[in-house]
Amino acid sequence: MTDQQPHFEELLNQLDQVVQQLEQGNLSLDQSLTAYEQGVRLSKHCQQLLDQAQQRIQVLQNDGSNA
């Protein structure tokens, strides 16, 4: 299956790379804006994955307390 979504760790690594590029300060303004936009998208995607994981944990905890 080639349509697989990247794993959280891969997204976090990409986000870290974007942050490093921005911190180095070697990008033009346009490149910086593009990198920032990419960082925001990656951050939102990571947050969605974390929210999904938290929901799964809550379901598991609720199932355990109902047993």
C-alpha positions as CSV (number, residue, x, y, z in Angstrom):
1,M,0.0,0.0,0.0
2,T,1.7,3.2,-1.2
3,D,-1.0,5.6,0.2
4,Q,0.1,5.1,3.8
5,Q,0.2,8.2,6.0
6,P,3.5,9.0,7.5
7,H,4.1,7.9,11.1
8,F,4.1,10.4,13.9
9,E,7.8,10.0,14.3
10,E,8.5,10.7,10.6
11,L,6.3,13.9,10.8
12,L,8.1,15.0,13.9
13,N,11.4,14.5,12.3
14,Q,10.3,16.6,9.3
15,L,9.1,19.3,11.6
16,D,12.4,19.3,13.4
17,Q,14.2,19.7,10.1
18,V,12.0,22.7,9.2
19,V,12.7,24.3,12.6
20,Q,16.4,23.8,12.1
21,Q,16.3,25.4,8.7
22,L,14.4,28.4,10.0
23,E,16.8,28.8,13.0
24,Q,19.8,28.8,10.8
25,G,18.5,32.0,9.2
26,N,20.0,31.1,5.7
27,L,16.7,31.1,3.9
28,S,15.2,34.0,1.9
29,L,12.0,35.6,3.0
30,D,10.0,33.5,0.5
31,Q,11.8,30.3,1.5
32,S,11.2,31.1,5.2
33,L,7.5,31.7,4.7
34,T,7.2,28.4,2.7
35,A,9.1,26.5,5.4
36,Y,7.0,28.1,8.1
37,E,3.8,27.1,6.3
38,Q,5.1,23.6,6.0
39,G,5.9,23.6,9.7
40,V,2.4,24.7,10.6
41,R,0.9,21.9,8.5
42,L,3.3,19.3,10.0
43,S,2.5,20.6,13.5
44,K,-1.3,20.3,12.9
45,H,-0.9,16.8,11.5
46,C,1.2,15.8,14.5
47,Q,-1.4,17.2,16.9
48,Q,-4.2,15.3,15.1
49,L,-2.3,12.1,15.5
50,L,-1.7,12.8,19.2
51,D,-5.4,13.6,19.6
52,Q,-6.4,10.3,17.9
53,A,-4.0,8.4,20.2
54,Q,-5.4,10.0,23.2
55,Q,-8.9,9.1,22.1
56,R,-7.9,5.5,21.7
57,I,-6.3,5.4,25.1
58,Q,-9.5,6.8,26.6
59,V,-11.6,4.2,24.9
60,L,-9.3,1.5,26.3
61,Q,-9.4,2.9,29.8
62,N,-13.2,3.2,29.7
63,D,-13.5,-0.4,28.4
64,G,-11.2,-1.5,31.3
65,S,-13.2,0.3,33.9
66,N,-16.5,-1.2,32.6
67,A,-15.3,-4.8,32.9
